[in-house]
């Protein structure tokens, strides 16, 4: 009969190249991924079928999304891997345990969805170990979101495993989102190809059918099949094919309904129950249908008509639109009866979570009993880290709740779970429905935090801070236990805004609170008190992720970069170990900032790239903007002009209109460093001073002040350097950190009397010992230039050679070029050095990070777990890197990097 399989010819005519673009254009051992998308019935499934037919000697795994099963966390993943479940035991035990938990094969809840993602990424190459693997994910918009997230997570990281993944998604469907994959739009047929599908009809009828179908293959087939004998003879009336074309999905639905209505009433009833079902379990469908007076024999007419496919104990509709038509075409009372019957059948099967959804679908008004069942579903979903499902369950429970207090609590819980799922923007929908005013202070505080998540994640961080502060003021008397968390979140939002006045205001609301005592002192004029509070905070055990993040922010703010790095690494480890995945991009961003401060540009780039992938995965636009600005800084040092402009442009597009001052400042700072390195001092000064204005307070401007001073001096604007040098010197003295003191002495050498400059340069170089190689090279370059102007050529050459070596090790080409020019002017040798012409420069950034970890003794699995790559991909990177480096073993690799 007609259906998805009926558009195979259309798929071959129009899009046979789609699978060739992936499978046939795939070098041996390589992996490819493609998402084909288009409207319903356009031939996406036909393309997947064609790919499967052409996959000779290739193992094929396939899953098809079903709309009614969208709320079943990891159900699609389980269906895909069901034929290869025996390989799960071959995975590393944490990953195997994660998959067993996700599939409900153990009593444990899913603690960390990233462990599930890594398990999928590892399992795919295991399946492909004996030959190529083709994974087909059809109707992905109807798969549950956790399954799609995990499959897309793995797809984005496939490299050399011999795995091809094809996803098919219907455009415009309000289902699951699939992001970050290369896409191919499947378009309609032209008239010639369309006519082939409806051959045998009179030309006038062909033209009318093609006009109505608009090139959609399934519409062509279904609409032509729905024609009566009179219509097929050319007598077309407006009741079937009206002159004004309506939306295609409803047209197809009408066509399907016309084919369903002639079936016996009992057959229509079984189809309705099957359409309402979310298991595909024939036993459940028949048990429910039996309660309504139908039996297995009543399926026969629907099966003969080709509406359903039966295999063993499973029932499957030949096309989602058939299912939709069978459901939507039934009167409301019958749909309610079908859901109630299914709830009864599932109750006997012990599937309480599915039963609750059917009871909810059968409810026509408030029902506290069903709402309580849905709340238990939400608790169950919480234990499996299926936060999106938990949010949906809480939100549906709220709609069935008459009591305003309970309804508010459930809506707030829905908003919080949406935020936990990384769906920051979506959490605004249930929050907007919360009935106000809220009588319960605890619920009111949680409501404020949910609103602040949306503001911070997508709108204005200052507004987020204000929401949290106002909530702390209102709920502090009744719920003093929540004041600390509200104000801590508020001060974090104020830091994102770069608003020192707001930071100080929040801190002074509760200066006795340890996490607020630090900014209360630093921004309130008591720097020693702020530093003492920070030392106490570091020594005390942190309660939660936010407290840990704020400690790291304070350490970075006060210039203690080694301690900040240690604290940031601990936060990252905590997020990974505890499955706090939503915070991981933020924790990694903080670690990136410390790596940059220490001059570890390679490590910063690799971690920032990982964090940006995670931020995009979770759709965290705010954090992604920060990370693009962070990625731009090492690119600026390397002189990658186009990349810097792209990254900072994307960051500023988000941060400027929303008042994200810290992110705007970081993006402009990267642009300023780029201009300074390329010798365009006037433009650099303009960018750097603009960055400083975004954050205002000298303490927040400290990291960029050395660049401001150098840009102003090089631009012959000494008056604009002196204030920055003075502020840097005062804060360096107050904070007592060698890195800040070194930068301050370098700036004094540039702005102070010439007779004192050499002493400042020498002191700065001594203070740089054990710190940032990049900052030391910057100081050596300026010192060497100063010595050359005094015609002390031999002394100048020593400093300029040191600067050149340092910049080349870092790949800082603009700075190395400047050092080389100065060295040549001082009479030194300016040929390529070992560092610049060495083999490490031949590696890609990903290869460098893999090589670095391998040299440190990490196994392929350990490297893959850290970088979110499969072990096979790690091996592929090492296979490519070893010949470039001229080594044949990890021991030689370690020796090479050590040298």
N, C-alpha and C positions, 0 to 999 in steps of 0.2 A: 504494500500500500504506500501511499504518499507519506512523506515525512522528511526528516533530516537526511536520511539516506538517499532520498529521491533527488537531491540537488548535487549528487556526485558529479554528473556531467558538467553542471554549471561550475562547480569548483574547479574541475580540470580545465574547462575552457578559459576561465577567468583568472585563476590563481594558483595553478599548479606550481608556479615558480616560488610560492611562499615556502613550501617545504624544502625545495631545492636550495633556496637561499640560506637555509639553516643546515639541513642534513647533508646535501651533496656538496655544498660549498665549505664543508667542515673538514679541515685537515685531519689525518688519522690521529686519534688520541685527543683531539681538541674538543671543546664543549661549545655549544651555541644555545642561545635563548631567543625566543621571539614571541610577542603577544600580538595575535591577530584580533582585530576588533571591527565591529560594524553593527548595523541594525539587525533586528530579529529576522531570521530566515535568509540572510544574505549569502550563506554558504560557508560559514566558519567551520562548522562541524564537518562539512564535506572536505575541506582542506585538511583537517586532522585525520579524517578517514583515509584520504589519499596518501598522506604521509605514512600512515600505518601500513597501507597496502604496499608501498614502495620500500618498506623497511625490511628487506630480505636479509636474514641472518642477524637481525637486530632484535634485542629483547624490548618489548613494549609494555609499559605500565600506563594505565588510563584511569581517570576519575572524571565523573560528570557531576556538576553541581545541581542540587535540587533545592528549590526555593524554600520548601517547608522544613528543610534540615539546616537552614542557615544558623540557627541558634545553638546547634550541637557542636560544642567546641572540639576541634581536632577530628571531627567525623570524616571530613574529606581526606585528611592525611591518612587516617586509618584505612579508608577504602582503597587509596592508591597503593599503599604498601602491604595490603593483605596478602598478595601472592608471594611476598618475600619476607614475611615475618620471621622466618627461621634465621635470617641474617642479623636480626636485631641483637642476638646474643654475641655476635662478633664485634660489636661496637665497644668502645671504652665504657666501663661500668656506669659512670655518671650519666653518659649519654643514653645508654640502654635503659637505665632507670627512668630517665626523663621521658623517653618514648613510651615505656610501659605505663607510666603515670598518665600521660596524655591520652593513651588509648583505653584507660580504665582497666588495665590488666594487673594493677597493683592497688593496694589500699592507700598509697601515698598520693597527696595532692601535687600539682605541678608547682614547684618552688620557683623555677627560673625558666621563662620562655626561651631565653637565649640558649639554654642547654638543649631544648628541643630543636631550635634552629641549627645548632651545631651537629646534633644527631642526624638531622635530615641531610645536612651538608656532607657528613661522613658516610651515611648509608647509601646515598646515590652512587658514589664511586665504588662502594663495595658491590652493589648490584652490577655495575659495569665492569667489574674486574675481569670477567671472562669474555667480554665483548661489548660493543657499543650498546647504549641504552637510549630509548626514546620514551620520554614522559609526555603524555598528552593530558592536559587539564582543560576540559570542556565546560562551557557555561560557568566560568570562574566567578561570575558575579553572584551566583547562587551558592557558592561554597561558603562555609563558615569562615569568619575573618581570621581566627587563629591559624587555620590550615593554610589559607592564602598567604598570610604573613610569613609563615615558616617556609613555604615553597618559594615565594619571591625572595626571601632572605638567602636561601641556598642558590637560587638561580642567578642572583646578582654576583655571586662569588665563585661560580664555576669557571674554570680556566682550561685545564688539560686532563679532564677525567674521562673523556669519551661519552659525555652525557649531552643529549639534545632535549630541550624542554620547549614545548609549544603550548601556549595558553590561548584560549579563546574567550572573549568577553563581549557581551552585548552592549552596545552603546545606549546610554540613556536609562539603563536599568538601575533602580535605586538600591542596588545590592552592595556586595563587598567591593572594595577598591583594591586594584592591583597597580602598584606604583614602581617606577624605577626600572622598567624593562623596555628594550627596544620594541617599537610598535610597527605594525603594518595594517593600514586601513583596507578592508575588503569592501569594494564598491559594487554597484549593481551592474547587470549585464547590459550590453548594447542591444539594439533591436534585433540584429541578426542572430546573436546567441540566444536571446530570449525566445525568438520564434521557434528555435529548435526544441525548446522545452514544451511548447504547446502545439506541436505539429499536428495536423489533421483537422484543425478548426478552420472555418471560413476566414478569409483575410480580415473582414470587418470585426469579427469576434476576437481574432488575434490582436488587432490593434487596440480594442477596448480593454482586453485583459492586460496587455502590456502597459497601457496608459495607467490603469488602476494600480498595477503592481509596482510601477516605477523601478523596474529592473531587479526587483527582489526575487530570487529563484524560488524560494518556498511559497511566496505569495502567488507567483505564476502558476505553480503546480496546484496549490490548494484552491485558488479561485477558479481555475479551469475545471478542477474536479467537482466543484460545487455547482457547476452549471446544470440546469435541467436540460432534457433533450431538446426542448423548444429553443432554449437559449443557445445551445450548441449549434443549432441550425441557423442561428443568426437573429432570432427574435429576442433581443436584449431589452429588459425593462429597467427603469431607475431603481426599483426596489432591491435589486441585487447589485448592480453596478451603477450607482448614481453619478451624475456628471461631476459634482464637486467631490474630489477625493478626500476622504477623511484620514485620520492618522492610521498608519499601516498596522500597528499592533491590534487596534480594535477591529479593523477590517479582517485581519486573519482570525481574530476571535470569533467574529460573526460567521466566517466560513466554517470554522470548526464546530460552532454550535449547530449550524445547519446540518452537519453530518452526525452530530450526537443525538439530536432530537428524535430522529426516527427509531432509535433503539428502544426496546421495551423499558418500561418504567423501572423494573427491578435492575436491569443492566445499568441504567443511568444512575440509580442509587449506589450501586457498587463502585461505579466510576467516581461519583462524588466522594464517597468514603476514601477511596484510594487517593484522590486529589488532595483531600484534607489531611491525609496521613503524612507523617514525617519520618517513617522508618523504611518504607519499601518492603516491609515484612508481610508476605502474603497471609501468614497465619493471623497477624494482628488485624489486617484489613478484613479478612473473612469473619473473624470473631466479632468485630464491630458491626459489620454489615448484617451479620446474623441477628444481632440485637434489634435491627431495624426491619427484619423480615426478609432479607435477601440471603442467597446461598451461593456456593461456588459455581453452580450451573449458570447463574446469571452473568458470570463473567464471559461466557462463551461468545455472545454476540459482539461484545466490545473487542474481544481478542480477534475474532474473524474479521472485524472491520479494521483491524490494525491500529487501534487506539492505544493498546497496551501490549507489552512484551512480557511473557511469563517464562521464568527459568528457575527450576527447583522451587525454592520457597520465596523467591523474590518477584516483585511486580515493578515494572518500569514503564512510564509513559514514553511514547515514541518521540514526543517533543514537548518542551515546557508549555507551549501555547495550547496544546491539547489539554494538558492538566489545568491550565488557567481557565480555559473555556468551560471545562467540566465543572469547575468549582464556581466561577462567577455566574455561569448560566443557571445555577440552581437558586431557588428562592431562599431568602434569609432563614426562614424557619427550618428548612431542610439542612442548611449548612450548620446551624446551631445543633441540630439533632445529630449530625455526623460527628461533630467535635465531641459532644457528650458521649456518644457511643465509643469513640476512640479512647476517650479518657477512661471509660470503664474497662475497655479491653487492655489498655496499658497498665491500669491498676493491678489487674491480674498478673501481668507480666513483670511487675515490680520495677517499672520505669517511672518513678515519681516525678522526675524533672520534665519528661515529655507530657505526662498526665497534667501537670500544672499548666503548661502552655495551652493544651486543648481545653481545659476548663476555663482559662482566660478567654479563649476565642469564642467559647459558648456563652460568655457572660454579656448581658445587655445593660448592666448597671452595676452600681457598687456591690461588692461581694467580699466581705472581710475574710471569709474562709479561704477563698481562692487567692486573695492578696497575700495571706500568710503562707500559702503553699509556694507562691512565686518568690516570696522573701527567702524561703528555704532553698529554692533554686539558686538565688543569688549567693547565698552562703556556700552552696556546693560549688558554684562557678568560681567563687573567691579561692577556694582550696586548690583549684586547678589553674590559677593564674589567668583565667579567662575573664578578664575585667570587662571587656566589651559586652559579653553575655550577662555578667552580673549587673552591669548598668542597665541593659535592656530589661532584665527581670525586675529590678527595682522600679524602673519607670512604668512598666506595665502594671505592677502592683499598685503604684500610686494612683493610676487611673481608675482602679477598682476600689479605691479607699474613700469612704465618706467623711471620716473624722479628719478635720483640717490638720491637727497636730501630727497624726500618723502619716497623712499624705505629705506634709512638708518634710518629715524625717526621711521618707522613702525617696522623695525627689532629690533631696540633698545627697543621699547615699548614691543615687544614680549619677549625679553630677560628679561626685568624688571618684566613683569607679571609672567613669569616662576619662577623667584626668589621669588616673592610674594606668589606664590602657594606652596612654599617649595621645588620646583624642581630646586635646585641650579645648579646641574650638567647640566640639560637640557637647562638651559638658555644660555649655551655656544654655542648651535647649531645655533640659529639665530644670536648671536653675531659674530660667525665666518663668517657669510655671509654679514656683514655690509661692503658696499663699502667704501674704504678709498682713500684719506684722507677725513675727515669730515669738511665741511665748516662752519656748524652751531656750535658755541661754546657750546650752551646748549645741543645739541644732543651729542657732543663729550664728555661732562662731564657725561651725563647719560650713554653713552657707556662705559666709564671708570669704572663707578660704577658697571655696569653689569659684566664686565670682572673681577672686583675685587671680586664680589660675588662668582664667580666660583673658583678663586684662594684661597680665604679665606675658602670657604666651602669644597674644595676637594683637594687643592694642597698646596701651600706654603703661609702662611700669610705675610711673608716679601715681596714676589712678589706682593701681593694684595696692601700692603702699598705703594710700589713704583709706581704702576700703578696710584693710587689715587693722590700721590704727583706730579707726572709728569703731570697729567691732571690739577691739580690746578695751576701749573706753566704756562701751555699752555693757559688755558682758563680764567685765573684770570683777564686779562685786559678787555676782552669783557664781561665776565659774573662774575663780582666780587661777585654777590649774591650767587654763587654756591661754592665759595672758602671755606667758613666755613664748609659746609657739607662734602666736599671732604676731607678736612684736618682732620675733626673729625673722619670720617670713617677710614682715614689712621692711626691715632694715636691709634684707637681701634685695628686695625689689628696688629700694632707694639706691643701693649700690649699682644696680643695672641702669638706673636712670642717670647715674653720675651726679646726683643732687646732694651735695655735702650738707646744705642747710637742712634738708629733709632727714638725712642720716642722723645729724645731731639732734634734731627735734625728737625723733623716735627713740634714740638712745637715752635721752634725758627723761623720758616718761618712766623708765624703770632702770636707773643706773646701777642699782644694786644687783640686778640680774647679770650673772657673769658674762653671758654672750653679748650684752649691751654695754657693760662697763668699759670694754675696749674702745668702741667708737665714742662713747661719752667722754673719755679722756682725750683721745686723739683729736677729736673735732671740737672739744670744749675747752681747749687751752691747757689741759693737764696731761702733757705727753708722757712724763714719767709715770703718772698714775695709769694711763692707758697701757703702757708697756708692762707694768707690773700686773695689771689685770690679764693681759695676754699670756704672760708666763704662768699665771695660776690656771688659766683656761687650758693651756697646753698640757699641764700636769694632771688635770682632772679628767676622768673618763667622760667622753662625749655620749649624750643620750641617743641622738638620732642622726640621720643623714644631714639635715640642715645645720645642726650645730657643728658637725665635722666640716662641712663646706665653709662655714663662716670662720672657723679657726684657720683654715688654709687661706682664705681671703685676707684675713688680718696679717698673717705671716708674710704674705706677698706684699701687702700694702706697706708694711714696715721694713721691707728690704731684706728680710731673713730668707733668702731664696733657697738655700739647702734645706732648711727646716720646712719651708713651704712645699718643696718637692716631696719630701718624705710624707708630709701630712696628706698631700693630694694623692700620692700613690696609695696610701692607706685607704682613702675614701673610694678610689677606683676598685681596689681589692674588696672592700666591704660591699660595694654595689654588685660586683660579680658574684661574690660568695653567697650573699643573701637574696639574690634574685631581684634586687631593686633596680630593675632595668630602666625605668623611666628617668632615673637620676643619672644614669651612666654617661650620657652625652655631656651633662653639666660637669660631672666629676672629671671626665677626660679633658674638657676645656680648661679647667683649673690646672690640671697637670701640664697641659700644653703651655700655659702662660709661665709656669715655673721653668720648664725646659727652655723656653725662649730667653728668660732672664739669665739662665746659666750658660747661654750660648750653645745649647744642644739643638741646633736647628734641624738636623736630620730626624732626631727622635720627635721633635715637636711637629714636624710635617707629617710623619707617619701617624702619630696619635691624633692629630687634628683631622686627617683624612678619615680615620676610623670613626671618630666622633661625629663628623659631618654625615657619614653614611647612616649612623644610628639616629641622628636628629631628623634626617629626611625620612627614615624608616618610621619613626614615631610621629612624623608631621609636626615637629617642634620648630616652627618658623623663627621664633625668637632666638633660640639657641643656635640654629643654623646660621643666622646672620652673624652672631658673635664668632662662630667658628670660621666663617669665610674671612672675616677680618683677621683672625689669628693665622689662618693659612697664608694670608697675603704677606705677613711680615717676613717669614723666611724666604718667600719668593722675591720680596723687595730686596733683601740682602743679596740674593743671587742675581739681581738685575733682570728678572723675568717681567718685563714691562707689561706685556699684553695680559699675562695671567694676573698680575697685581690689579690692573685696571678692571678686569672682569670680576674678580673676587670682591674687590672693594665696592665696585658699582652695584653688585647684587646686594651686598651688605647694607650700603647706604640707602638703597631703594626701600629697604625695610625699616632701618633704624631712624632715619631723619624724620619722617612724618609722625612717628610714634614717640619721639622724645627719648629714645634709648641712647642716652648720652655716652655711656661707656662704650657701647658698640660703635657709635659714630666716631668717637675719639680714636679708637683702635684702628678703624679703617683709614681715617685721615693720617694717623701716625705712620701706617704702612706706606701710604702714598708719599709722605714726606721723606721717609727713609729712602725710598726708591729714587726720588728726585735728588736727594743729597748724594747718594752713591753715584749717580750719573752726572754729577757736577753741576746741576741746575739749582744753585743755592737760593736764589730769590724765590723760585717756585716752592722749594722745600720749606723755606721759612714761612711762607704763606700757609701751606698745608699744616705745618706743625703748630703754628700759633692758633689756627682754626681748631685743631684738635684740643688744644689746651682750654679754649673757651667753652668746649662742650662739657667739661667736668669742673671747671672753675677753681676749686680748692687746690692749693699748692701740693697737698699730700696726694691727691688723686692725679696730679700732673707730674709727679716725680719721675716716672720712668721715661718720659719724653723730653725732660728738661735738658739733658746733655745734647740731644740732637738739636734742640732749639738754639742752644748756645753756639754749637759748631756752625749751624746754618747761618746764623746772624753774623758771625765772624767772617765766614767765607763770602757772605753777601756784602761785606763792608758796612754792616749796620751794628757797630759795637754797642750803641745805646740800647738796642733791643736784646743784646746778650747779657748785659750786666744784671738786670733784674732777675732773669732766670738763674744766672750763676749764684746770685746772692741767696735766692730761695732754696736752691739745691744745697748750698753750703750749710744753711741754718738747719734744714731738716736732716742732713747727713750727720751733723753734730748731735742733734737731739735723738736720733734713732740709733746711732752707734754701730752701723753695719759697714764692713769693709768695702762692699761693692759700691754703696752709695758714696762712701768717703773717697774711693778711687775716682769715681766720676766727678765728684765735686773738685778734687785737686786738679784733674785734667781741665775742667772749665776755668778754674782760677788761672791756670797757665795760659789759657787763651785770652782771658779778659783782664788779667792783672798786669803789673809792671813787668817789662821784659827782663829786668834783673832778677825777678823772683820766679820766672817761668820754669827754669830748669829744675829747681828744687821741687816744684809742684809736679812736673812730669815724672821725676825719679820716684817721688813718694807715691804717685798714682800707680806706677808699674809695680812697686813693691806690694801695694794693697791689692792689686789684681791677682797675685799669686794664689793659686788654688781656686780661682773664680772663673769667670767667663773668658774663654780664649778670644771670642769676638771682640769684647770690650778691650782686652789687652792689646789686640792688634790695632784697634782704632786709636788707642793712646800712643802706641809705638809709631804709627803713621804720622800723627800730628807732631810728635816729638822729633821724628826724623825730618819732617818738613821744616820745622823750626830750626834744627841744627844746620840744614842745608842752606837756609837763608843767611845764617851766620858764617857760611863757607867752612864749616867744620865737617868736611866731606867724609872723612873716615868714620867719625862718630855717627854721622847721618846714615852712612851705608849700613852700619850694624842694626840700627833701629828699623830702617826701611826693609832690610832683608827679613828681619823678624816679623814685621807686619805682613810682607808678601807671603811668607810661609804660612802664617796664621790664616790669612784670607783664602789662600788656595786650599788649605785643608777643609775649610768650610764651604768651598765652592762659591765664595763671594766675589764673583768676577769683576764687577765694577770697582770694588775697593782694591782688588788685586791689581787691576789695570792702573789705578792711580798710584799704588805703591810701586809698581814696576816703572812707571814713568818717572817718578821721583828718584827711584834708585838709579835709573839710567842717567838722570841729570846730575846725580852725585858721583857718577863715574863707576857705578857698580855693574856687575854682570846681570843681564836681564833676560836670559834665556829661560825656557820652560823648566820648571822644577819637577822633581819626582812626584810631588803631590799633585800638581796640575795635570801631568801627563800620565798619571798612574792608572792602573786597571780599574780601580774602584769607580772612577768617573764613567766607566762604560756600562755600569749597572743602572737599571731603572730604580726609582724610589722603592717600589715594592720588593725588588730583588735585594736591594740594600738592607731593608728591614729584615727580610728572611735570613740573609747572610749574617747579619749582626746577631740575631738570636741563635742561629745554628753554631756560630763561633763561640757563643757563651755556653754551649752544651745542651741546648733545648732539643728535644726530639721533634720529628715532623708533626706528631699529634699535638705536642705542647705548643709548637709554633702556630699550628692551625687554630688551636683554641684561642690563642691570644689575638691573632690577626683576623679571625673569622674566615679562614680558608680551609679547604679540605686538605687532609694529609697528602693526597695525590697532587694537589696544586702546589703545595709546599715543595714536594719532591721535584716537580717540574721546574719551579724557580731555581732550585739548587742545581738541577741538571743543566740549565741554561747559564747559570752564573759561574760554575766551576771552570769551564774552558776560558771564559772571559778573564778570570783571575789567574789562570795558569796553575790551578791546584787540582788535586784529585781526591782529597779526603778532607774531613772536618778538622783533623789535626793540623794539616797544612793551612787550612782556612784560618784557624785561630792564630797560628803563628804569623800569617800574613797581616791580619788586622792588628795584632799586637805590635808589629813593626811599623 
